[in-house]
Structures are given as structure tokens and as C-alpha cells.
Amino acid sequence: MISIDHLLVDERVLSSHFACDVATCKGACCTLSGGHGAPVLDAEVDDIVNATPTALKYLDQRSRNILATQGGIEGHEGSYSTRCIDDSDCVYVFYENDIAKCALEKAYHNGEHGFRKPLSCHLFPIRIANFGGPYLYYDEFEECEPGRALGAEIKLPLVEAVKDALVRAFGEETYERLRASVE
């Protein structure tokens, strides 16, 4: 573990390669089993609630019904997540050519609202834990093996693969320090 600015960083974040290969994994990160969807920051709850109406048109009827009756967020302060359907799909998942995608992000890219998606999704497969401050670690899922293989093949450092999310979370200056520390 090393320290960069105010972050503790697992060395694997700086030594791993990754390039999302959604054509092969089929968007598995949006459909991981475990009973909960993506972790959501307290500060993101209102953004997600406000963005949900613009995402509805991309979702199937089952997701729309769940959003209407139960909402898209579950949990409590300090421990929110997106709602999960049948211990698998995030409630915001839609399928395009058998690939799971995020309806919030689609609406964002279509200019329909200003919230992209939860930071935890944007940073994936990097996760943030709290050890008296943010701790970045690489969460290796079997479903992401195609991304590891492609990243190694094209020699794309993990921190470059998630640059936009790291800049969103910590700013350009901290990202540059992370990038300079890549092994």
C-alpha cells in the first residue's frame, strides 16, 4: 500500500492492466449476484432519484414497476446501493444486443440529465474503502478476466482505463500523481 496525496492505494491499482471488454463479458459488472446493486454514495442518492425519470424509457416493464413501487436505491445513510433484481441485475440495467448496460448512463450520454452513474460503477473494477480516509483497491472479479487479458495485451494500465472516473472522484492533479506512480 502506498500513499498518494490523501489516498491510500493498493499497489495492484498501479501495477495492473485492464481494458473493459464488454463484447466478451456482456456487461457482467451490472449483473453481479450478491443481493445488492452498485454501492451509492450518500451524495449521489438525490442525483439518482432525479435522473431516474429520464432513464425509464430505456428500461423494461419489470424494472419500471420496481422503480415505481420500491425505488432505485436501498439501504441507509453510509450504506446505500442500487436496488437489485433477482439477486442479479441492477434495476437500472437494460440490454442492447445481449449486453447489459446502464440506463442512467445512456440518458446522460444522450444529454437528458447531468448525472452519469454511481461513482462505484464508473470506477469499477477499482473500489474505494474507508480506512480513516479513502483507500483504493483493485477488486478482481472472475467475470472481468476478458478485461484483464485485453488490458495486458494492449498494455493499458488500470488507472488509465478508469481515468475519467478517477478525475471525477479526485481531480486531475491527483489522477496525474496516480498515473506517474504506475509501475
Order of alpha helices (4+ residues) and beta strands (2+ residues): beta-beta-alpha-alpha-beta-alpha-alpha-beta-beta-beta-beta-beta-beta-alpha-alpha-beta-beta-alpha-alpha-alpha-alpha
